[in-house]
Protein backbone atom coordinates (compact mmCIF):
# COMPACT_ATOMS: atom_id res chain seq x y z
CA UNK A 1 0.00 0.00 0.00
CA UNK A 2 1.22 3.50 -0.78
CA UNK A 3 -0.59 6.49 0.68
CA UNK A 4 0.80 10.01 0.70
CA UNK A 5 -1.07 12.50 2.79
CA UNK A 6 -4.68 11.47 2.29
CA UNK A 7 -4.16 10.29 -1.31
CA UNK A 8 -4.20 6.55 -2.01
CA UNK A 9 -1.88 5.44 -4.85
CA UNK A 10 -1.26 1.69 -4.55
CA UNK A 11 -3.67 -0.67 -2.84
CA UNK A 12 -2.65 -3.98 -4.32
CA UNK A 13 0.40 -6.21 -4.58
CA UNK A 14 3.69 -4.31 -4.69
CA UNK A 15 7.11 -5.34 -5.91
CA UNK A 16 9.69 -4.72 -3.17
CA UNK A 17 13.37 -4.24 -4.03
CA UNK A 18 16.27 -3.57 -1.68
CA UNK A 19 18.52 -1.08 -3.45
CA UNK A 20 21.59 -1.23 -1.21
CA UNK A 21 22.98 -2.87 1.91
CA UNK A 22 22.16 0.14 4.14
CA UNK A 23 18.39 -0.47 4.12
CA UNK A 24 17.34 1.61 1.13
CA UNK A 25 14.41 0.17 -0.80
CA UNK A 26 11.85 0.73 -3.53
CA UNK A 27 8.25 -0.39 -3.93
CA UNK A 28 6.42 -0.41 -7.25
CA UNK A 29 2.86 -1.23 -8.23
CA UNK A 30 2.85 -4.83 -9.45
CA UNK A 31 -0.01 -3.80 -11.76
CA UNK A 32 2.57 -1.86 -13.81
CA UNK A 33 0.95 1.56 -13.40
CA UNK A 34 4.45 3.05 -13.09
CA UNK A 35 3.79 4.35 -9.57
CA UNK A 36 6.75 3.74 -7.29
CA UNK A 37 8.24 5.02 -4.05
CA UNK A 38 11.83 4.91 -2.84
CA UNK A 39 13.55 5.47 0.48
CA UNK A 40 17.30 6.08 0.32
CA UNK A 41 19.08 5.70 3.65
CA UNK A 42 21.60 8.53 4.03
CA UNK A 43 22.79 7.84 7.57
CA UNK A 44 21.84 6.25 10.86
CA UNK A 45 18.11 6.91 11.31
CA UNK A 46 18.03 9.28 8.31
CA UNK A 47 16.89 9.03 4.72
CA UNK A 48 15.28 10.69 1.74
CA UNK A 49 11.94 9.53 0.37
CA UNK A 50 10.57 10.17 -3.10
CA UNK A 51 7.80 8.85 -5.29
CA UNK A 52 6.85 8.92 -8.93
CA UNK A 53 3.37 9.04 -10.45
CA UNK A 54 3.54 8.88 -14.26
CA UNK A 55 -0.04 10.13 -14.49
CA UNK A 56 1.18 13.53 -13.28
CA UNK A 57 4.58 13.16 -14.99
CA UNK A 58 6.35 14.51 -11.93
CA UNK A 59 8.66 13.16 -9.28
CA UNK A 60 7.64 14.19 -5.79
CA UNK A 61 9.92 14.64 -2.75
Secondary structure, DSSP 8 states (H G I E B T S, - for coil): -EEETTEEEE-S-EEEEE-STTS-EEEEETT----EEEEEEEETTEEEEEEEETTTTEEE-
